[in-house]
Amino acid sequence: MNKDQVKGRLKEVEGTVKEVTGKVVGNKSLEEKGKVEKAIGEIQTGYGDVKNDIKKD
C-alpha cells in the first residue's frame, strides 16, 4: 500500500464523516463538502492503485 492509497482512504473517511454529520444536523453545505471530499479520496485511492499496479509490472 502506497501513500496515495492511504491518503485517499483517509480522505474518503473524512468525507463520509462530514457527509453524515451534515445530514444529522441538517447542514446541506457540510453534507455537500463531505460528498466532494469523499469523491476526491476515491480518485486519490484509484490513482494509488494504478501506481501500485504499474510498480508490480
Secondary structure, 3 states (H helix, E strand, C coil): CCHHHHHHHHHHHHHHHHHHHHHHHCCHHHHHHHHHHHHHHHHHHHHHHHHHHHHHC
